[in-house]
């Protein structure tokens, strides 16, 4: 491994060798592929099963270091001549619209914090290049061996990334006090009575003329009071 590769990323200070295989921070482990009772595979067995077929694999990385890991891995692919074995590195992201202080803002959110997807032909060389990229803590798979994603899993992730309309980030829940930031009821306050996720609508109980009146609004028209 080229020593200068290690200069592209600073490892978190509280990480030591005994923690190198820890699950990354984030909401659960969405790519866990361990099956109860299934035998653990060795790296060599995974390589033999993969043959010369290119597939998508998932790697762990330190949460918050996804972009740096992708950058370092792409550099290593170039400098180590692995373009014929490692084809693409993807961080699953999704655009979100959030409302803050009455202003709409589009942000890019990591769908699976602490995970990066890599499209490759699994060989000892490609495994070594990916596994030894600074910031990578391992592959997701059966035991310690890489396991490819199923075709339907990849399609679902890519469709989610390619969605034309950004997802509206909902920061409130039923019963919570909210402020209306758009429309004829601008600056009114009320409590959330119902949330319709499919239609991205919320019903808020607003006090008008001394009585509680339900008002249906878009997610983007309200924010936490």
C-alpha positions as CSV (number, residue, x, y, z in Angstrom):
1,X,0.0,0.0,0.0
2,X,1.3,3.4,-0.9
3,X,2.2,5.2,2.3
4,X,0.9,8.5,1.0
5,X,-2.7,7.0,0.9
6,X,-2.8,7.3,4.7
7,X,-2.3,11.1,4.5
8,X,-5.7,11.6,2.9
9,X,-7.8,10.9,5.9
10,X,-7.4,11.3,9.6
11,X,-8.7,8.4,11.7
12,X,-10.9,9.3,14.7
13,X,-8.7,9.7,17.8
14,X,-10.7,7.3,20.0
15,X,-10.3,4.3,17.6
16,X,-7.9,1.5,18.4
17,X,-7.0,-1.8,16.9
18,X,-9.5,-3.8,19.0
19,X,-12.3,-1.6,17.6
20,X,-11.5,-2.0,14.0
21,X,-14.4,-4.2,13.2
22,X,-17.0,-2.2,15.2
23,X,-20.3,-1.4,13.5
24,X,-20.4,2.2,12.3
25,X,-22.5,4.8,14.1
26,X,-26.0,5.3,12.7
27,X,-29.5,3.9,12.9
28,X,-28.9,0.1,13.1
29,X,-27.2,-2.0,10.5
30,X,-29.3,-2.0,7.4
31,X,-27.0,-4.2,5.4
32,X,-26.5,-7.0,8.0
33,X,-26.4,-10.3,6.0
34,X,-25.8,-12.8,8.8
35,X,-28.3,-15.6,8.6
36,X,-28.9,-17.7,11.8
37,X,-27.4,-21.1,11.4
38,X,-25.6,-20.3,8.2
39,X,-21.9,-21.3,8.0
40,X,-19.4,-18.5,8.1
41,X,-17.4,-18.1,4.8
42,X,-13.7,-17.4,4.5
43,X,-12.4,-14.6,2.2
44,X,-11.2,-17.3,-0.2
45,X,-14.6,-19.0,-0.3
46,X,-16.3,-15.7,-1.1
47,X,-13.8,-15.1,-4.0
48,X,-14.4,-18.6,-5.4
49,X,-18.2,-18.2,-5.2
50,X,-18.0,-14.8,-6.9
51,X,-15.9,-16.0,-9.8
52,X,-15.4,-13.3,-12.5
53,X,-18.8,-11.7,-11.9
54,X,-19.0,-8.0,-10.9
55,X,-21.3,-7.2,-8.1
56,X,-22.2,-4.6,-5.5
57,X,-20.7,-4.9,-2.1
58,X,-21.1,-2.8,1.1
59,X,-18.2,-1.6,3.2
60,X,-18.3,-0.2,6.8
61,X,-16.6,3.1,7.4
62,X,-16.4,5.6,10.2
63,X,-19.6,7.6,10.4
64,X,-19.1,11.0,8.9
65,X,-16.1,9.8,6.8
66,X,-18.1,8.5,3.9
67,X,-16.9,11.2,1.4
68,X,-13.3,10.9,2.5
69,X,-13.4,7.1,2.1
70,X,-14.8,7.4,-1.4
71,X,-12.1,9.9,-2.3
72,X,-9.3,7.8,-1.0
73,X,-10.7,4.6,-2.6
74,X,-11.0,6.3,-6.0
75,X,-7.4,7.5,-5.7
76,X,-6.2,4.0,-4.8
77,X,-8.1,2.5,-7.7
78,X,-6.3,4.9,-10.0
79,X,-2.8,4.6,-8.6
80,X,-2.9,0.9,-8.1
81,X,-4.3,0.1,-11.5
82,X,-7.5,-1.5,-10.4
83,X,-10.0,0.0,-12.9
84,X,-10.5,-3.4,-14.4
85,X,-11.6,-4.9,-11.0
86,X,-13.2,-2.0,-9.1
87,X,-15.7,0.0,-11.2
88,X,-17.7,2.3,-9.0
89,X,-17.9,3.8,-5.5
90,X,-21.3,5.1,-4.4
91,X,-22.6,6.8,-1.2
92,X,-26.4,6.3,-1.0
93,X,-27.8,9.8,-0.7
94,X,-31.2,11.4,-1.0
95,X,-32.3,15.0,-1.3
96,X,-34.4,16.4,1.5
97,X,-36.3,19.6,1.9
98,X,-36.4,21.0,5.4
99,X,-37.9,24.1,6.8
100,X,-36.0,26.2,9.3
101,X,-37.0,29.7,10.4
102,X,-39.6,29.8,7.8
103,X,-37.1,29.1,5.0
104,X,-37.0,26.1,2.8
105,X,-33.6,24.4,2.3
106,X,-32.6,21.4,0.2
107,X,-30.0,19.2,1.8
108,X,-28.3,16.0,0.7
109,X,-28.7,13.3,3.4
110,X,-26.8,10.0,3.6
111,X,-29.4,7.3,3.5
112,X,-27.2,4.8,5.3
113,X,-24.6,6.7,7.5
114,X,-21.4,4.7,7.9
115,X,-21.8,2.6,4.7
116,X,-20.4,2.9,1.2
117,X,-21.3,0.8,-1.9
118,X,-18.6,-0.6,-4.2
119,X,-19.1,-2.3,-7.5
120,X,-16.3,-4.7,-8.2
121,X,-15.1,-8.2,-9.2
122,X,-14.1,-9.8,-5.9
123,X,-10.5,-11.0,-6.0
124,X,-7.7,-11.1,-3.5
125,X,-6.3,-7.9,-5.0
126,X,-9.6,-6.0,-5.1
127,X,-10.4,-7.1,-1.6
128,X,-7.0,-5.9,-0.3
129,X,-7.3,-2.5,-2.0
130,X,-10.7,-1.8,-0.6
131,X,-10.2,-3.4,2.9
132,X,-7.0,-1.4,3.4
133,X,-8.3,2.0,2.4
134,X,-8.0,4.5,5.3
135,X,-11.3,4.8,7.1
136,X,-12.7,1.4,6.0
137,X,-13.4,-1.0,8.8
138,X,-14.5,-4.0,6.8
139,X,-17.0,-5.5,4.4
140,X,-20.5,-6.4,5.2
141,X,-21.1,-10.2,4.8
142,X,-21.3,-13.6,6.3
143,X,-18.8,-13.6,9.2
144,X,-15.8,-11.7,7.9
145,X,-16.3,-12.5,4.2
146,X,-17.8,-10.1,1.7
147,X,-21.3,-10.9,0.5
148,X,-22.7,-9.3,-2.6
149,X,-26.0,-7.3,-2.5
150,X,-29.0,-8.9,-4.3
151,X,-30.0,-7.3,-7.6
152,X,-33.3,-6.1,-6.1
153,X,-31.5,-4.5,-3.2
154,X,-29.3,-2.5,-5.5
155,X,-32.2,-1.5,-7.7
156,X,-34.2,-0.2,-4.7
157,X,-31.2,1.8,-3.5
158,X,-30.5,3.3,-6.9
159,X,-34.2,4.2,-7.5
160,X,-34.3,5.9,-4.2
161,X,-31.2,8.0,-5.1
162,X,-32.6,8.9,-8.6
163,X,-36.0,10.0,-7.3
164,X,-36.9,13.3,-9.0
165,X,-38.7,15.0,-6.1
166,X,-36.8,15.6,-2.9
167,X,-38.2,14.0,0.2
168,X,-39.8,16.4,2.7
169,X,-38.1,16.1,6.1
170,X,-40.8,15.9,8.8
171,X,-39.5,17.2,12.2
172,X,-42.8,17.1,14.1
173,X,-45.1,14.4,15.5
174,X,-48.8,14.1,16.6
175,X,-49.6,16.2,19.6
176,X,-46.6,18.5,19.1
177,X,-47.0,22.3,19.0
178,X,-46.2,23.8,15.6
179,X,-46.2,27.1,13.8
180,X,-47.6,27.7,10.4
181,X,-45.0,29.4,8.1
182,X,-46.9,29.7,4.8
183,X,-50.4,30.3,3.4
184,X,-53.4,32.1,4.7
185,X,-52.8,30.9,8.3
186,X,-49.2,32.1,8.4
187,X,-47.8,32.6,11.9
188,X,-50.8,30.8,13.5
189,X,-49.9,28.1,16.1
190,X,-51.6,24.8,16.9
191,X,-51.2,21.2,17.7
192,X,-50.6,18.4,15.2
193,X,-53.8,16.2,15.1
194,X,-52.9,13.9,12.2
195,X,-50.1,13.1,9.7
196,X,-50.6,11.7,6.2
197,X,-47.2,10.4,5.1
198,X,-48.4,9.3,1.6
199,X,-49.8,12.8,0.8
200,X,-47.2,14.7,2.8
201,X,-50.1,16.5,4.6
202,X,-50.6,17.4,8.2
203,X,-53.8,18.4,10.0
204,X,-53.2,21.1,12.7
205,X,-55.8,22.2,15.2
206,X,-55.8,26.0,15.2
207,X,-57.6,28.2,17.7
208,X,-59.8,30.6,15.7
209,X,-62.7,32.7,17.1
210,X,-62.5,30.9,20.4
211,X,-62.7,27.3,19.0
212,X,-60.4,24.6,17.7
213,X,-60.5,24.4,13.9
214,X,-58.7,21.7,11.9
215,X,-56.5,23.0,9.1
216,X,-54.9,20.7,6.5
217,X,-51.4,21.8,5.4
218,X,-48.4,20.6,3.5
219,X,-45.4,19.4,5.6
220,X,-43.5,22.5,4.2
221,X,-46.1,24.8,5.6
222,X,-45.3,24.1,9.3
223,X,-42.4,23.9,11.6
224,X,-41.9,23.2,15.3
225,X,-43.1,26.1,17.4
